Every structure is written in C-alpha cells, then in structure tokens.
C-alpha cells in the first residue's frame, strides 16, 4: 500500500495543474507536460496540491495509485526545476559537438555519428568531452541520454566510450603473455 500517495503533491509557485477527465496537464516555467491517468485512479486539484484517489481497494488499484502519484510528482518537478543527465566521453580523439539541431559525435568510427535532437530536449556541449541533456520530462531526458550512450558504451578493457557522469566502469585484465 502506497503511503506517499495518501499525501498531496504540493504545487510550487508558478506551477499550475488542470484535470480534464482522465487527462492531467501541468504547466510551469520550464514547460508543459500532459499525462492520461490509468483506469481506477482519479485526481483532485485543490489548494494543498494534487490528490490522487483510487476507485477500489484491490492490489492493482493500490499499485496504480502509487505509480500515478510518482508520475505526477515527477511532472511537477520537471516543469518547475527540470531534469539533467550528464554524459562524458573518454578516448583519444573522441568528441561531441552540437551543430544546429543535431549532435555530431566523433567516436572512432569511419564517419561521425549524427544524432537529431528531439523536440522537448536541450543538448549542450560545454566542452568536447561532456554532453548535457536537459528537459522537463524525466522519461524523455533519460531516454535521449541512454540512446546517446548506446552509440558507444564504455568498454571494460580500456574504458573508452560514452558513460554517465560519475559512472564506474569495471575494468577487466587484458591478455597476458606467459
């Protein structure tokens, strides 16, 4: 049973929420997000914030209430503060550069990898080996960061590739000559 879902989701200053049937829209300084509630869950928007109610007492209703609460809380955080994922590139000659609406990655292949930047996400390259993915949707920011990382994940022998900032890559010993 979700204890968090019993509490209201507070709305910070500058953030508004509107419920139109099962569709909930949250607007704030960083953008606007919409989400359709699953069946068995309803929301009430009041002065304390967003309250998530379940329509039954089954285990599925309790699970859906907790999931809906977490998703809506993430939406409120996203439109108020936003989400950021940082990636770092390691390897000699490996670099990233933003060129208009595409991200150009030089990763040791015969050609640079061109990644079109999706709508709703901002990608910055403060230096040649750092990529900063930001936006108001937690799922979209995480998905874009994972897709960029998927072009060349950090390999365990030399550690070359793209990794999340602070990610530890477990290194393996190479071949030894006896």
QUIJOBEL-V468875 format. One line per field, one symbol per residue. phi: phi as a letter, one per 30 degrees, with the letter a starting at -180 (. if undefined). A space follows every 50 residues. Layout:
phi = ???
This chain:
phi = .dddddcdddcddjcbbbcbidcccccadclbbbacdddjbbbbcbddkc cccccbcddddddddddddddddddddddccibbbccbcbkdidabadbi cbccccbiddbddccddddjbcccbebdcbbccblccddddddddddddd dadecddcidkcbddidccddcdddccd
